[in-house]
Amino acid sequence: MTDKIEITSMIRKRTLGLTFVLGAASLAFAQQKVNVSGVIRDKGNAAVPYASVSFSNKVNKLFSDAVLTDEKGAYTLALAPGNYDITVEAIDYKTAVFNRQITSGGSLGNLTIEAEASLTSAKTQDIQGVVITAQAVKPYRVEIDKKVYDPSLDIVSKGGNLQDVLSNVPSVSVDTDGTVSMRGNTNVRFLINGKPSSLLGIDDGANALQSIPAEQIERIEVITNPSSKFEASGTAGILNIILKKDKKMGFNGTVTGTLGYLPRTNLNTNLNWRKGNWTWYVNGGGGYSENESSSKNTVTRKDNLSSLASSAFPFTQYSNQIGKSERDGENYNLTAGFVHDLGDKTSINFSGMLRSFDNKSNTLNSYEERIYTNASAFNDINRNRNSFGDNSNFATQIDFGLDQKIGDNGQLLTLSGSIQNNKNEGSNQIVQNTFIGNVLQATGNSINNVTTDSKSDTFIGKADYELPIGETSKLEAGIRYDYNKNTYDYFVNQSDNGQAFYTRYDFTSNTIYSESILGAYAQFKSKLGEKLGYQLGLRSETSAIDINFTNFNNFGQAIEQPEVKKNYTQFFPSVFLSYDLGKNNQILLNYSRRINRPRAFSLIPFMSFDDDRNYFRGNPNLNPTYENSFELGYSLSKNKITFNPTIYFKKSEDEQNRYQYVDGMGAINTIPVNAGTETNYGLDLNATFDPFRWWKVMLSTDLYGYKNEGSYNLFPDNPITANDFSGDGFSYRIRFNNIFRPTKNLSMQLQSFYRAGEKTAMNNRKAMYGFDFGASQMIWNGNGTIAVNVRDIFNTRRMRNYSDTPQFTREMEMQWQPRQFSVSLTYRFRQGEKIDQPRRKKDINSNAAGDEEMQGPM
């Protein structure tokens, strides 16, 4: 079998030849030409797309010409009458030569070529054609309103999950605990196939990222400054995760199995069957994993003991916490659906999804504490707090849609809907023992049982319309309705020193949170002249939020809290400009207004009991944060290099900060509040360079700064409890990625990152770095791949923070997971009749080239 080469590389080489023969043919303008056409097919009568067809005139070479077939294998060109040798060349096909006498215009009919005698075709005797496997030219590309990342070259994430893939996406960072940020901002909006999804769980929890296998991800759209067509939520931006839907004819698919340590097993498959007007697909899998994490947390209070009133005692002056957690979990997911073309202009789609994961955990926290009983007397005690948790989650989702083309001028109406349900149940037993030295004390021992039951119901309905206007303009408009209802039940009981259990009514609560958002947008894009492209949009969103709380008094009587209602309508404009400096060479300028709506858990005014030294409770009076965002970028894309620097500036109103204070027992209480404004600015630089065919380099750098102005005090009569959020800082992140291909079948990847320290108004975060390695080898005549990877080679991914407030200091260190390695095996079913390669609809303001049509936002 001949070496597989990149399709765009072949086109580039053919273009040089075409340029020569077309230039020579122009000298024969006096010769009358006729239009001829035809189709290139293989022996199975399947069309051969993107084949090179060269016509060589046997009398006068000046009359020679050449052409490439389209996606249906068809070609058309004008030739002078005469006798021609016709040479047909295509990837994975033998070169064929035909002779035709052309006297008048018309069809030359079908020209049949033969597939190479390849190992692939020898393995599958009933193959009807050859599948073309083309490697992506670049790991990512830049468009007017987003970056598109292709994870197919990311060897390190093979056998991993979405969290592993995101660790290598430009402009994106993943902390050791799975928290995702973009340019230092954690208010990231996640979408799956263009819409919020129950795949990510209630409140888009970071842990849910680990339930989406890397093998099911086709691409990731990084939208740092979304246009009005997208929902306005997420001040950091949007990450749109596009899952795979294979477009090859016939039956195709992959199966990937993974074994790793700490113990991890995964088995995932992507299957596709396409025949005629029907496409069916199934993606599914599951796995088991174990993990360990560790933490250190030291809190020291600054209180002047002699000035405290006697009622303030006892209280904890000093607490040193060392924690270790072991977790194991199982996760399963299944997505199945179909696409059916009712005709040339109408297509319907339907899909269903099931996902479940079960986690068990065992966490041991040991405390060394100094507790004062009065201003001069104290006890140094040790406490062990052991937690045994069991959590299960089950999610379902049904999506349906209709695509209707109107007329023959490109008008398109898209209707879609999504019904989602997510249910989470958890139980946790917490056993606490108190020691002085090694002696167990008769008091200070307790057992708590914590149960949680939460449920989320979501409906999303939308309609989008596209109207092309002339050759360079398009009008887009749409409407969308989101409804989400979350129910949270939380129960805690306690037994002290072996006594009977009683209910902790100070923690037990019930909350119903419902939210509806009605959005509408209109967007117009066009060009002024040949170089200046623009896109103007306006979106309106009307939000209605209703929160009902129920808690209990000390006698167990339900106490209805005042219902919280929030209703507001806001407008979100966007402006995008692009200027072509040359081919694949652009300047991009854009602006948008965004909103950060408080998530449900940030509004619920009840505390979690899991950690009695760190409490978080919501604030029902929390309001949205609004942000104005500006970006100025440059995009260069050449054969061996891409270069994309972006300068950005963002300023927010009613910034959501976290107010913290220490209570009498030394526990840190955290409450979200609206306090002041925040300004963010920086330089985001992404670049790729291919110094050789066997070496690909990718660099991602973010230099960013901030300025925060504001203060807040939950207890105005006590100045020491005031939090001053005023401050400024500057930091940077660097990610460096090298991919080597020493042989046709062997690839290796070395990935490294460095995150500099960052000093904010309340925290001083220390620097962190890490290295990952991966290698993959194609086997079984190209039908299989075996990959190995090691994440965090030097075991350095530890998050360290130092906090200094007027009331306390805190030092914290946490490692979410230690060094891990895995081996994965992938087998590909390659029995398709042919590959379906629709040419990408060129966006008038896009710098992308040579890829399939992008999926729009939902």
N, C-alpha and C positions, 0 to 999 in steps of 0.2 A: 504494500500500500504506500502510495506517495505520501511525503510529509504533509501534514495538515498545516495550512498557513492561514493567516488572518485574512478575512474577506476584504477588509478595507485595504490591506497591503496589496492584494492581487489587483484590486481596482486601480490603485495608485500606479502600479507597474504598467497595467494595460493603458492607462491614460497617457503615459509617455509615448507609447507606440502609436496610440490613436492620434495624438497631437501631430506626429510626423506625417502619417499617411493622410490625415485630413488636410494638413497644410499643403502637401504635394498635390492632392486631388483638387484643391482650389485653383491650381494653374490650368486645369482642364475645363474651365467654366464654359468654354464655347461649345463643348460636347453636350448634346441634349441628354438629360437624365430621366430615368423612369423610376417609380417607387416600387420596391419589392419588399415582401414580408415573408415570414415563416415562423415555425415553432421548433425548438430543440427539445427532443424527448429522449428518454432512455428506453431500454428494451422492454421495460414493464409498462410503457406508454405514459410514464409520469413525466411531467414537465421538468426541465432543468433550469432553475433560475440563475441569473447572473453569470451565464456562460459568455465567453468571448468568441465572436463570430467574425472572421477576417475574410474579405473577398479580394483575391489577388488576380488582376487582369493579366492574362497570359500574353497579350500583345503590347500593352502600354501600362507600365507600373503606375503612371500618374493617375490612372482611373481606379486604382485600388482603394478600398475603404474598409472600415471595421465598425462593429457595434457590440454592445452588451445586451443580453436578453433581460427582460423585466422579471418580476416575481412569478409570472405565469409561463416563463420560457419563451416569450414572444419577442420578435424584433421587427423593426421597419427602418429602411434607409433608401436613399436615392442613389442609383448607379447608372453609369453610361452603358448602353447595350454592348455585349461582347461575351467572350468565353472566360469563365472565372473558376479558379480553384478556391473552394470554400473550406477553411480550416476552423474547426470547432474545438475549443479548449475549456475545461471546467474542472473545478476541484474534485478529486477522487474519481475522475473519468479519464479514459484513454483519449488521447488526441485523435481526432477523426478528420479525414480530408475527403471532400466531395467535389465533383465537377459539374457545373451547370452552364448551359448556354442561355444567356438572357437577351431576349429580343424585344420584349415589351414588359410593361408593369404588371404586377399581380402577385399571387402567393406562390412561393416555392414549395409549399406543403411542409410536412414534418421531416426533419433530419434527425436520424436516430443514432445515438452514441452509446458506447459500452462502458460500464463501470469498471474500475480497476479490479484486478484479481486480488482483493484485499483480504486480510485476516478477518476483518469484520464480516465481509460478505460470505467468507467461507464458513464462519461459525453459524450463521443463520441462513440455512439453505433457502428458506421461503421469502427472503427479503425481496421487496419490490423496487427498492432504490437504495440510496446511500444517505445516511444522516450526516450533515455537515456540522462538525463541532468547531466553533470559532471562538477563540479567546477574546475577551473584551480588550479593546485597545488601551483604555485607561481605567484605573480604579474608580475614578469619578469624573463627572463632567459638570459644567456650569451652564445654567440657563438663566433667563432674565429674573426669575423669582425663586430659584432654588438650586441646590447642589444635589446631584444624584450619585450615590455611592453603590458600587457593584461589589458584593462580598465574595464573588466567585474566586478571586485571587487570594483571599485571606486564609492561608493554610492554618494559622494558629487557632482559628475558631472552628475548624473541622471537628465534628462530633460535639460541639458546644451548644450554646444557646444564644438568644438575642442579646443578653448582657455581654457575652464575649465578643459578639460582632460589633456592638456599639463602642467597645473599647478602642476600635481602630477607625472610627468614622471621623472625618474632618469636622472641626468646630465642636465636637462632642467629647465630654469627659465623664468617666464613670468612677465614683469613689469606691473604696474598699467595701462599703456596706451596700453597694448597688445603686446608690443615689446618682441619677443622671443629671448633668448640667450642660448648658450651652453657653460658652463664653462667661463662665462663672455664675450663671443664673440657673437655679434649679426649677424655675417655673416653666417646665417643658410640657407641651401638650403632645400626647402620644395618640396616633391614629393607626389603625390596621386597615389596609386597603382603602384609605381615604376617610375612615369614619371611626369614632370612638368604639371600642370593642370590649365585650366581656372577657375576651382572652386575657386582658390586663387586670382583671379583678376590680373590686370596689375601690374607688379613689386612686386608680392607677398605681397601686402599690409596686415598689421597686422589685420585691421578691417575685412578682408575677412575670417579670422579664425572663426568668430562668425557665419558664414553662413553654417557651416558644423555641423549637429547635432551629439551629443555624441553617440546617439543610433545607428548611422550608421557606427561607427568605430569598426572594429574587433580587430586591434592591431596597435601599433606604433613601428617602428624599429628605434632605436637610433644608428646612425652610426657616432661615434666621429672621426674615422680615416678610411675613406672609402678605399676599395681596388681599383685596376685599373679597375675592372668591372663597377664601378660606374662612372658617370661623375665627372670631376675634380673640378667643381665649389663648393664653400662653404668652407672657411677655418675653420669655426667652426665645420662643419660636415653636415650631412644630417638627416632630419626627414622624414621618409617614412610612410605615413598614408595609411594603408590598410583598405579599406571599406568592409563591409560585403557582402558575397555571400554565402548564405546558401547551404549546400550540402545534406540536408536530402531528402529522397525520398518522393514523394507525394506533397501535398500542406502544406506549413508551413509559419510562419511569426509572426511578432509582430507589435503591434500598441501602441504608447506611446503619451499621452497627458500631457501637463504641464501648470500649472498656477503659476504665481509668482509675486513678488513685489520687485523693482519697476514694474509697470504693465508689465507682460510678458505672452504670450500665445504661445504654440507650439503644433503642432500635426505632428508626424512622423511615418512612417510605413516602414517595411521591409518585403516583400512578396517573396516567392520562390515556384516554382512548378517544380518538377522533375519527369519525366516518361520516362523510356527507355533510349535512347541516347540523350534526350533533357533536358536541364535545363534552365528555364526562371526565371528572377528575376526583381523585381521593388522595388526601394527605393525612397521614396519621402516624402515631407512634407513642412511645412511652419510655419510662426509665426509672431507675432507682439511683439515689445519690446520698452520700454522707458528707458531712462537713464539720469543721471545727472552727471556732473563733475564740479570741481572747481579748481582754480589756483590762485597763488600769485606770482608776479614776480617784484623784485626790482632791478633796475640798477643804479649804481652811477659811474660817470666818475671821472677819476683821473687827468684830464687836469689842468695845471696851467693857470688860466684865464689870468693873466697879460702877459703871454708870447704868447698868441694866436694873430694872425694877425686880423685886423678888418674884413677881409673878412670871417673869420670863424664864425661870428655871423650872425643870432641868432643860438644858439644850446642848446640842452637839457642837463642840468647837472645832473638831478635826475628824475627818473620815477618810480612810484609805481603803478603796475597794479594788479587789482583784477578782476578775470574773473569767470563767471558762465555760463555753457552751458547745455541746455536741448535738448535731441535728441529723436526722435522716428523713428522706421523703420519697414518695412515689408520685409520678405525674403521667397522665395519659391525655392524648388529644386526638380528635378525629374531625376532619373537615371533608365534606363531600358535596358535589354540586354539578350543575350542567349549564351549558350555553347552547341555545338552539336558535338558528337563523330561520325565521319564518319566511324570509324572502330576501331580496337584495337590499331592502331598506329597513327591515324590522328584525330585531334580535331580542330574545328574552334570556334571563339568567336567574338561577336559583341555587342557593347553597345553605347547608346546615352545619353547625359546629357543636361539638361536645368537648368539654375539657374538665379534668378533675385533677386535684393534687391533694395529697395527705402528707402532713409533716409531723414528726414527733421530735421533741427537744428535751434535753436535760441540761440545765444551766445551774452552775454553782458559783455563787458570789460570796466571797469572804471579806469581812470588814474589820479593820482595826480602828476603834473610835475612842475619842476622849469626850466624856459627857460630864458637864459640870452640874452639880446639885445646888451650888451657890457660888458666889464670886470667888471663893478660895478653896473649895473642895471639889474634887473630880474623881471619876473612875475611868480607868483604861480597860475597855472590854473588847472581846472578839465576838463576832456574830457570823454564823453561816446561814445563808439563805439559798435553799435548793428548790428549783422550779422544774416541774415535770409537765410538759405541755403536749397537747394533741390537737391538731388543727386540720380541718378538712374544708375543701372548697369545690363546688361544682357549678359550672357555667354552661349555658346554652345560648345559641345565637342562630337566628334565621334571617337571611338576606335575600332580597328579590329585586329585580329591576327590569326595565324595558328601555331599549335604545331604538328610537324611531328617526330615520332620515326623512327629511321633508324636501321634496323637489330634487333637482339635480345640481343645486348650487352650493351644497355643503351644509345646509341647515340640519341641525340635530337637536332632538328633544330627548332628554334622559330623565326617567322616573325611577326612583329607588326607595326602598324601605328596609328597616332593620328592627327586629324584635329581639331583645336580649334579657337574660335573667342570670343573676349571679347570687349564689347562696354560700355563706361562710359560717361554719360552726366550730367553736373552739372551747377547750377546757384546759385548765391549768391548776395544778396543786402546788402550793408554795409552803415549804416547811422551813421554819426559822428557829434556830437554837442559839442561845447566848452562853458564852464562856468567859470566865476570868482565869487566865492561864489556860490549863487544859481541863478545868473543872466545869461541868455543865451546871448552870444555875437553875434554881427552882422556879425563877420567874424570867420573863422576857422570851418565852418560847411560844410559838403559835403555829397553827396550820390554817391556811386559807384555801378555799376553793373558788376559782374564778371561772365563770362560764360566759361565753359571748355567742350571740346569734344575730347575724346581720344578713340582710337581703336587699338586693338592688334590682329594680325593674326599669327597663329603658325602651323607649321607642324613638326612632329617628325616621322622618319622612322628608323627602326632598325632590325638587324638580329643577332641572337646568336646561337652558336653551342657548344654542349657539347660532349666530347668523353671520356668515361671511359677507363682507361688503367689498366688492371689487377684488383685486389681486392681493392687497396688502392690509386689509382692515377686517376686523371681526368685532361683533357686539355679543357679549355674554350677559346673561341675567339668570337669576334663580331665586328660589325660596326654600327655606328649610325650617322644620319644627323638631325640637328636641324635648322629650319629657323624661325625667328621671325621678324615681322615688326610692329612697333608701330608708330602711328600718333597722334600728340598732337597739338590741336588748343586752344589758350588762348586769351581771349578778355576782355579788361577793359575799361569802360567809366566813366565819372565823371561829377557831377554838383556841382559847388561851390556857396554856399550862395544863393541857389534858382535860379541860372542862368541856361542857356541851357546846355545840356550834350555835352561833347566833348570826343574824344577818347584818352585814355592814351596810346600813342604809345610806351612809355618807358617800358610798361609791355606786350603789345599785341605782340604775336609771333605765329609762326607755325614751327613745327619740325617734320621731318620724320626720324625715327631711324630704321635701319635694321641690323640684325645680323644673321650670319650663322656659324655653328660649325660642322665640320666633325671630328668625333672621331672613333678610332679603338683601340682594346685592345686584348691582349693575356694573359692568366693566367694559371698557372699549379700548382696543389696541389697534395701532396703525403705524405708518411710517411717514415721515416728512422727507421726501427725496429718497436717495438710495442709502443713506447712512444713519439717520436719526429715527429710532423707533421709540414709541411711547405706549404706556398703558395706564389708563385712569380708571379708578374704581371708587365706589362708595357702598358701604354696607351699613345696615341698621339692625340692631338687635334689641328686642324687648324681653327683659328678664323678669320672671315672677318666682320668688322664693318663699316657701312657707315652712316654718320649723315649729314643731310641737314637742315640748319637753314634759316628762313626768319623772319626778324623783320622790323620795319618801322621807318622812320624819323619823325620829328615833323610835316611834311606836309602830312603824311599818305602815303608816297611813299615807296613801298616795297624795302628792301635792302637785296640782297642775300649775305649771309655770306660765307666765304670760306668753301667748303665741307671738312669734316673731315673723313679720311679713316684710319682704323687701320687693319693691317694684320699681323698675327704672328702664328707660329707653335711651340708648346712646348711639351715636353715629361714628363710623370708623372709615375714614378715607384712606386711599393709598395711591401713590404715584410712582411709576417705574419708567425710567428713561435708559435707553441704550444708544451708544454711538459707535459705529463701526470704523475703526482705524485702518482696517484692512481685513483680509480673509482670516477668520478665526481669531480676531483681535478686536476687543471691545472694551469700552468704558461703561460702567453701570452705575446709575444713581437712583436711589429709591427712598420712599418715606411711607410709613404706615402708623396708624394708631391702634394700640392693643389694650386688652383688659386682662387682669388677673382676678378672677372671681374666687373668693374663699372656698376651699373645698369643704365638704360636709363635716369632716372631723375637726376642722378649724373653727367651726361655729357651735359645736356641741359643748355646753359648759360643764362637763363631767370629767372626772379624772380617771386615768388608768391606774390599776393597782399593781401592775407587773413589777415595778421597781419602786420600793418605798424610799429611795433616795433621789429619785428623779420623777417628778410628776408633770404631766402635760394635760391641760384642759383648754377647751375651745372658748371662743368669745363670740356670743351671738350678736354683738354690736359691731362686729368686724365688717368693714365695707370694702368694695373692690378697689384695686389699684389700677390706675390708668397710666399708660406710657406712650410717649411719642418717640419713634425710632427712625433714625436716619442711617443710610449706608452709602458709601462711595467705593466702588470696586473696579478692578481692572481684570480682564480675562484674556489670556493668551493661550492658544492651543496649537501646537505644531506637532510634527511627526514624532519627535523624541521628547518633547517638553510641554508641560502645562504649567501656567503660572497664574495664581489667582489671589492677589492681596486685596483686602477689604478693610477700609476704615469705617468704624461705626460709632454712633453717639446715641445714647438713650437717656431720657429723663422721665421719672415717674412722679405721680402725685399720690398722696395717701399711702405711702410705702408700708407694706406689711412687714413689721419687725417682730422679734420675739422678746418680750419683756420677761426678765428673770429675777426672782428674789429667793432668799433662803428663809424657811420657816424655823420655828423653835427647835425642831428635832434635827435640823441640819439638812433637810431635803430641799433640793432645788426645784422650785415651781416655775413652769414656763407657760406663758399665755401670749397668743398672737395679738398684736395691737396695730392700729394705724398710727404711724408716728413719722411725720416729716416727709421729705423728698429724698430721692436718690438719683445720682447721675452716674452713668456707666459709659466708658469710652475705651477704644482700643484698636489694635491692628490684628486682623485675622488673616494669616497667610497660609495658603495651601499650594503645594507644587509637586509635580512628578517629573522625573528625569530618567530616560532610558539610555544610559551610556553605551550599552551593548544590547544585542538581542537577548542575551542570557542574564541581564541584570536590570532590574527596575527599582528605582528609588522613589519613595514618597515622603514628603516632609509636611508636617502640620504644626504651625506655631500660632499661639494666641498671646499677645501682649495687651494687658487690660488694666484699667484703673477704675476707681470709684470714688464718689464723694457722697456721704450720707449726712443729712442735716435734720435733727429732730431729737426730742426727748420725751420721756413718759414716766409717770409715777402712779402706780396703782394705789399707793397710800400717801396722799398729798401731805398729811400731817407729819410724815417721817421722811425728812430729806435724804437719809442714808439709803432709802429704798429706791431712789430715782435712778432711772437708766438713761444715760446720755448716748444717743445713737449717732451723735455728730463725730465725724472723722473722715479720713480719706486714706487710700492705700493704692498700691500698684503691685502687680505680679505678672507671671507669665507661665505658659505651658509649652512644652516641646514634645512632639512625637515623631520619631524617625523610624522608617520602615524600609527594609531591604528585602527584595525577592530575587532569588537566584535560580536560574534554570540551566544547570551544567550540562544536562542531556535533554533529549526530546521528552523523556518520560519522567524525569526527576526534577522536582521543584523544592526549594528551601526558603524559609522566611525567618528573618531576625527582626524583631520589633522591640523598640525601646521607647521609654517616655521619661520625662522629668517635669515635675510640678513644683515650681518654686514656692517658698513660704509666702504667706499672705497675712497681713495685719489689718483687721477690720476694727470697727468701733468697739467690739467686745471680745473678739477672739484673735489670737495670734497662732495661725496654723503653720506648722513646720513643713519643710520641703519633703518630697517623696519621689522615689524613682523606681523603675522596674524594667525587667527584660523578659521577653517571651521568645520561644523558638518553635518552629514547626517545619516538617518535611513531608512531602507526598511523592509516591511512586506509582505510576500507572502500571497495571498488571493485566493479565488475561487478554492480551492483544488489544488493549485500550478499553475493554469493557469494565474494568475495575480500577479502583484506586485505594491504596493503603496509605494512611497518614498518621504521623505521630506528632505530638506537641507537648511542650512543657511551658506552663504558665508561672510567671514569677520565679525565674530561675534562681535568683539569689535570696528569695524569701524576704523582700524588702518592702512590700506593700503594706505599710502600717500608717494609719492616720494618727497624727499627734497634734493636739491643740492645747493652748494655754489661754485661760480667760482671767481677766482682772477687772472686777466691778467694784463700786464703792463698798459693797457688802461682803464680798468673798473673792477668793482666787480658786481656780480649778485647773489641774493638769490632767489631761486625758490622752490615753493611747489605746488604739483599737486595731486589731487585725481581723478582717471579716472571714478570710479563708487563707490557709497556708499554701505553699507551693503545691501544684498539682500537675499531673501528666496523664495522657490518654493515648490510646491507639484506636483508630477507626478504619473500617473497611466499607467501601462503597461499591455496589454493583449496578451497572446501567443496563436497562433493557433498551436495545436499539433496533427495534423491529418496525419503525415507522416507514411509511411509503415515501415520504419526502418531508423536508423541513418547510414550514410555512414562514416565509420571511417578508412580511409586508414592509414596504419602504416607509420610513418614518415621515410623518407629516411635519414638514419643516416649519417651526414657529418663526414668524417674521422677526421676532426679537430674540431669537435663540442663538447661542454660540455652540450648540451641540451639533454633532454630525454623525451620521452612519449608525443610528441605533433605532430600535423599534419605537413606536408611538407611545408617548407617556400616558399613564393613567391620570386623569384629572382628580381634583379633590372632591370629596363627598360631603 
